[in-house]
Amino acid sequence: MAEIISEAPGPKWAPQVVVLLDEKTRVLSVNNSLAGQNFNSLSGSTQQPIHEQFHPGCDGKCRFTEMWNTAWTSLESRDSIEWELEDSELEKLFRLNLSRTPELAGVENDHRERQLLLTITDITKYRREHESLVEQQQALIRLLMAQRLETGEQPFDEEGDTGNRLMAGYMKTERSLSRQLIEAQERERNRIASELHDGIAQSIGVVKYRIEDAVASFARDNPDLDVSVLETTITDIKGLVDEVRRISSNLSPSMLEDFGVGVAMEWLCKGFKAQNPEVDVSCSVVLDEDETPELVKVAIYRVAQEALQNITKHASATRVRALLESVDGGVKLVITDNGSGFDVADRQRRFDGKSGLGLRSMRERVDATGGEFELIAAPKKGVEIRAFWAAEDLGPNR
């Protein structure tokens, strides 16, 4: 199946659209450069609310509206929220990310229009193929075990056993599909990061310089006028440039590409410490990067990035420890905190498609690159994230 997917015609990325919304959820503009034939109903020309465009003719009593209202409310206390939607109206599976645009210093919230960015990705194809592989794998296990039990044989205990080889083949195919999805995600992150850094950030920078020149000229010609408001505006614009570059860096960190995952890991920890100065942070990196595949390095970075973000948002921790080291030819990543923790079993029971996506993404990245992921958590006892790639999993084509 993996070979068929890699040779299939059409785009190699998940169809995606980026939408700018106002405070009444009306669509202001749409970037559909990666949408393909999808999302044709979305348009910034009519400025209709997102639900009316996404679900034309729907009365609003749908899963989209229910989850949208929850996400919109959650943004009062968060910078962004991501969730998955099984859409019965469109018969597709979507991943949505809703984030606030940066607030401007010196501007009252009540007098500033609220604008948000919504990214919608159609992951139907990838998730369905992944689920199909899992179902085939489970069916094969049941069939082979039943056959062996009927003949009185022990399940899969002989070296070179056919069942084991079949199982290994299915697992390798499933891992290959997951790896393709992650590679596609990273390519898309790199593309968006490049557009933000080289396009939007530079354009905003040009606007800033023009305003600075105009303000300086105006102040010279009108020395008695107060131009402090315009000077504050220039500071706000500079803040926007910095924010765009920060988002670009998070999407595709040049530190990882230029200096490797060890330096990038230390950079993440320093950034976390700067954001959380009251937290005791330690970071230890002893890694043989030459023996670590690039995709594993990306997985390490993304897992560490997500873990530290979770600690910032939810943990209320006073101590964080990050460890990345080579062990017996393999690689081990451990990130622990002493924060509020949570009940893992309860979190899994209450999974609603919104919360827990970060943890699932970490597990998927580690699994897809041949590693083992472990989460240890308990209420009021902090969280420990462990990922390990054995030496045999770091070779080519794993």
VEXTOR-837646 format. One record per residue (C-alpha): x, z, y. Coordinates in steps of 0.001 Angstrom, whole numbers, plus 500000, padded with zeros to 6 digits. Layout:
BEGIN
XZY;...
***
This chain:
BEGIN
500000500000500000;502821500786502401;504218497258501975;500843495682502743;500526497721505918;503996496812507161;503326493085506686;499800492999508051;499232490953511217;498171492495514519;499476495398516599;501702497993514939;500373500813517128;497092502676517129;494662501152519677;494707503356522783;493209503507526269;494139505731529248;491350506607531698;491437508291535124;488346510446535770;486955512209538822;485410515687538967;482031514268537853;483669512666534784;483180509216536300;485666506538535268;487874505591538233;490351503295536494;491270502151533000;494588501130531436;493710499201528286;497039497417527749;497217498863524216;493496498773523445;493444495394521712;489784494553521030;488800498218521243;487256500199524120;485745497132525784;482875499258527119;485207501254529404;485585499973532964;486602501478536288;484494498997538274;481132500709537670;482384504322538053;479891505497535444;480470508826533634;482723508563530603;479945509338528114;477671506575529432;480469504064528966;481801505394525677;478314505755524136;476056503184525846;472403504034525242;473103507491523766;470850510342524932;473813512701525187;472870514803522165;475937513838520183;479189515294518886;481147513572521662;479176515397524371;479400518730522555;483176518587522158;483666517049525603;481854519917527317;484019522438525456;487221520586526385;486189520225530031;485498523954530301;488797524808528579;490751523008531306;489915525836533692;492638527866531949;494856525154530420;496829522135531593;495649519918528740;493609519970525570;493668517665522545;491100517243519820;489888514852517150;486420513361517029;484626511902514016;482287509655515977;479107508818514051;477897506552516867;480925504249516653;481855505123513057;485455505781514037;487921508649514210;489496509275517621;492192511561518980;491514512523522592;493792514223525106;492406515472528426;494819516758531069;494652517801534699;496580515953537365;499138518194539137;497802520429541911;499261519918545362;500860522837547163;499170523948550350;495831522272549560;492773524396548902;491259523699545474;487758523548546960;488826520693549265;490738518622546743;489017516195544439;489620517041540825;491051514145538845;491904514085535148;493639511798532700;491946511034529390;493817509312526570;491726508027523643;493495506811520500;491687505164517601;493314506693514506;490635505561512064;492866503169510126;495780505573509763;493718508605508814;491544506705506319;494576505212504590;496226508615504485;493103510217503003;492803507397500476;496356507994499284;495715511718498939;492538511058496948;494355508634494649;497134511140494149;494717513941493264;492725511673490937;495926510673489165;496905514316488700;493522515155487188;493600512119484891;497107512701483581;496540516414483060;493291515733481201;495014513210478923;497821515610478108;495472518494477451;493477516320475048;496634515515473079;497889519110473229;500890518217475368;502203520284478258;501541518578481595;504598516798483020;507326518902481400;509493516157479908;512413514679481798;511713511082482752;508003511548482039;505824508556483034;503321510813484789;506065512313486878;507330508875487832;503851507743488813;503334510890490837;506677510415492559;505680506854493414;502396507923494965;504066510701496929;506734508300498188;504051505810499289;502086508531501082;505242509735502818;506113506170503817;502693505713505431;503020508974507356;506515507972508474;505202504641509772;502539506453511773;505092508844513289;507444505972514134;504559504163515840;503739507309517807;507350507658518962;507495504011520030;504330504527522062;505706507727523603;508859505830524615;506831503012526157;504637505353528198;507653507445529248;509446504309530455;506401503197532463;506055506639534033;509732506952534931;510515503391535944;507103502491537340;504915505281538651;507679507730539616;509634505090541512;506514503797543255;505577507292544397;509185507770545533;508986504640547685;505766505935549279;507488509257549968;510442507588551740;508130505444553863;506118508467554946;509316510371555743;510518507521557972;507133507287559678;506957511056560288;510502511119561699;509699508244564057;506396509805565076;508056513170565770;510689511502567987;508037509699570036;505711512733570211;507931515835570344;505057518117571388;502850517381568375;502814519544565253;503722517413562212;503991520322559771;500942519082557816;502642515750557206;505857517501556216;503872519549553691;502388516316552361;505897514949551823;506763518092549849;503615517599547755;504571513994547018;508043515106545928;506333517581543596;504306514715542119;507485512722541479;509055515715539742;505919516250537654;505784512617536537;509445512765535539;508844516020533667;505999514436531715;508167511383531033;510971513605529762;508603515477527443;507273512225526031;510681510700525365;513573513063526081;516721511172527057;518661514308526126;517755513741522462;518737510077522522;521932510515524527;523376513793523230;521652514556519931;519202517118518671;521574520095519001;521946519695522769;518252518803523077;517324521984521208;519413524110523572;517873522256526521;514375523085525215;515264526769524956;516717526807528480;513569525180529805;511437527725527973;513525530568529437;513173529150532952;509420528959532479;509246532443530914;512023534509532588;510620537778531251;511132536706527610;514342537479525687;515371534079524282;518216533243521919;519103529829520522;521654529182517773;522630525634516768;525217524874514069;524342521394512815;526148518436511252;524337515699513157;526202512856511455;524457513752508193;521014514119509794;518792510985509939;517378510018513329;513755510472512271;514525513987511049;516145514750514420;512971513591516157;510877515755513827;513086518786514569;512743518240518306;508967517762518203;508414520818515991;510567522981518277;508854521561521371;505369522278519994;506330525752518762;507741526785522152;504708525362523964;502421527368521679;504388530537522427;504058529913526169;500315529308525963;499157531816523361;501718534336522142;502354536800525007;505744537321523382;508702539275524743;511276537938522269;511872534441520867;514537533350518402;515401529704517615;517785528710514828;518930525218513786;521672524984511208;523103523009508316;522648524786504978;524085523487501686;523988519914502934;520445520320504250;518942521336507568;516974524465508442;514898525111511567;513405528540512279;511515529634515398;510096533152515608;508333535241518232;507032538804518406;503780537863520121;500127538346519322;500161536200516174;496972535190514359;495208535192510987;496254531950509254;493398531933506732;490822532608509446;492277529847511631;491976527358508771;488375528385508048;487383527959511691;489169524643512243;486899522573514509;489009519492515209;490382520920518482;492423524050517845;495306523943515401;496175520283515960;499668521252517056;500351523152513848;498978520308511763;501117517818513674;504221519907512963;503432520029509254;502739516284509101;506038515444510829;508050517624508481;506244516371505359;506599512721506426;510375513085506781;510799514713503374;510989518340504474;509103521523503666;507065523317506331;506128526999506264;504053529048508682;504187532853508572;501817534682510920;499661537783511176;497652539386513987;499922541371516359;502977540529514231;504088537284515800;504615533859514278;507476532306512333;507803528537511972;510140527322509220;511147523768508358;513729522813505754;515128519463504660;517164519623501453;520334517550501110;518637515068498771;515873514527501341;518328513468504052;519516510327502306;518374506796503160;514822505645502322;513581509160501700;
***
